[in-house]
Each structure stands twice: as structure tokens, then as C-alpha cells.
Amino acid sequence: MAESTLPAQPGAPVTRALPAFESKIVAPGELAGRLADVARPLVFTNGCFDIVHRGHVTLLAQARVLGAALLVAVNSDASVKRLGKGDDRPVNCLLDRLAVIAALESVTLVTWFDEDTPLQRILECRPEVLVKGGDWPVEKIVGNREVSAGGGRVVSLPFIHQTSTTALLEKIRRL
């Protein structure tokens, strides 16, 4: 468990252990080394995960059962902005979004990408299973050709819960 110095009161440093889930957060440059110890088959999925909701956690739990480990790649703040989801997005910064995803039981490791798509992470980790939500037809999922060509499978999981961060934010704004 990592340690951090957090003041109990101003001017008084104390050492506190960080939560164990923080160790699931892996910088892109360290991903290959960490994946060497991860069970296969590896499932990969990605997203913004700006305000995590029931739809997100359900998808991640469903994805996890498709293999022995689940790697989640999260869009960086700049990548989210380029998606055109709104000037105020992301609501939560990358480090907060990574921590929330890492805290989920279904997630083995979490990393991020700054590009417009996660293709580079997919090529680096070579998952046996690539997963996206039901709003993505298999043929449009980034990495579909590469994973399929390597003998893997690509899955578009139907939504069980019709929730979205965008809809949630619109509801909050109307209040």
C-alpha cells in the first residue's frame, strides 16, 4: 500500500496509507510491465466515465466476466474535450475518474489515453476480448479489426439500464 503525507491539522504532517485500489491505476508507459502479471484472457474497454452511474458499473461487471481480467482505459481531460460533449466536460478530472473506476471490484487495472481513440492502448495490451456498450455496433468499435485479426473477439453489450452522463447533467441543470 502506498503512503502519503497528509496533514492532520495545519503544520502537523502524518503518514496515512492510500487505499489499495490506487495500485490499480497504471500510467500508459508502465502498462506493459503490469500486464505481464495479469491473468488472461484480458478484457479491454474504454470510456470517459465522467460521472459514473449504474449503466457504467453494470457494463464493467458484464465485461469482467468475459475474461480473467479487465483493463479500463479512460479518456484524458483533453480527449474528453475533443469529443464535443460540452464546454464544461469533463466534470471530474482524470485523476478522480481513474480513482473511481479503480475502486470498482470488477476492474483489474485502469489506465488512460490522450489520443482521440484508445487504439494505441489496445495495440499495446493485445486483449483477447474488446468490449463497448450497446450504442456501438461491433464494426464501429475502435480496435475491432486489430483484435479480431489477432484471434480475439469484439463484443457490443446491450444496455440494461438506459442511463447517460449527458442526460444526468441535463437533469441537474434543470433543477
N, C-alpha and C positions, 0 to 999 in steps of 0.2 A: 504494500500500500504506500503510495506517495505521501510525503509530508509537506505541509505548507505552514508558513508562519503567519498567523492571523492575530491581530491584537485583541485581547480580551477586553481591554479598555485602552483609551489613548495612551501611548507611550509604554505599554506593557506587552512585549511580544510573547506569544505562546506557540507551541508546536501542536498542530492538530493533524490527524490523518485525513487525507482526502478519501471520499467514498470509493470503494473498489471498482465501481463501474467506470470511473475515469480512466482506468487502464485499458478499456476497450477502444479509446479514441487513439487513432493511429494517423500520423502525418503521411501524406502520399509518398514521400521519399523513404519511409520506413515500412511501407506496406508489404513489400516482397519478403522481407525478413520475418515479419509477424505471421504472414500466411503460411510459411514453411511449417509452422507448428499447429495449423488449423486443420481439423478433420475435413475430409472430402466425402461426398460431393459438396462443393461450395455453391451456395445460392447467392446471387447478387441482385440488389435492387437499388434504386436511387430516387431522390426527390428533394424538394425544398424543405419540407417538414417545418414550415414556419410556425404554425400554431397546431400542435399535434392534437388530433381528435380521434374519435372512435374508428373512423374509416382507416386512418393510418395504422393504428395499433392492430386492427383486425387483419389488414393486408400483410403487415410484417409477421404476425403469428402464422398466417396461412403460408407465407413464403418460407418461413423457417422449417416447416415440416416437409418441404420438398427436398431437403438435403440434410447434411450433418452439421452445417454451419451457415450463418447468414452474415454477409458483409453488406452494409448500407453505405452508399456514397451520397453525401449531402452537397447540394449546390452552395458555393460560396456566396457571400453577400453580393458581390459584383455580378455573379452569374444569375442570381435571382433577379436583380435589377434589369438585366438584359432580357429577361423573359417577358417583360412588359406587364407584370401583374399589378402595377400601380407604383406611384412615386413613393409611397410610404412603406413599400415592401423591400426587404423582409421586415417584419415587426420585431422579431427576435434575431439577435446577431448570431453569426456562425457558431461561436463557442457555446452559446446557450443551446442552440439547436442540436449540436453534436452531443452535449451532455444529456439532454432529454432522451435522445434516441439510444445512446449508450446505456441508459438506466433501464431500458426495456429488457426483460428476460429473454425474449426471442432473438435479440441481436447479439452476435458473437463479436464483431468488430465494426467500427464506424470510421469513415474517412471522409474526405471532401474533394471537390474538383472546382477549379476556377473557370474552366472552359464552358462553352455553351452546352456541351453534352458530356456524358460520363465515359465516352468511348475509350479514352486513354486508360482510365482505371480498369475498364473491362478487359482491355488488352493486357494490362499488367497482371491481373489476378486470374485470368482464364477460368471463369466459373463454369461449372457443369450445368448450372441452371440460371437463367436470366429471367427475372420477374418484373412485371409492371402491372398497374391496376387496369381494370376493365375498360377504361376510356382509351387505352392504347391497343389497337389491333396489332397482332404479332408482327406483321410485315412492316409496321412503322416503328417498332421498338428499336432504339439505337443499340447496336451490337448484335442484332438478330443474325445477320449474315455470318459474322465472325464466330459467334458461339455455336451456331448450327454447323458451320464448316468444321469446327473442332470436335464434332460429335455430341455437343451439348443440346439442351432443349430450351426453348423460349416459351414462356407462359404468360398469358394475359388473364389475371384473376378477376372474375366478375365481382362487382361491388356488392357487398351485403348491406352496407349502410350508405345511404346517399348523403354524404356529408362532404363539405369542402371548406378550406380555409377562407377562400374568397367569399363564399356565401355567409360564413360565420362573421367575417369582418363587416359585410354589408349590414347584417342584422345588428351588430353592435353600433354601427354608425347611425342607425335609425332610432336608437334608444334615446 
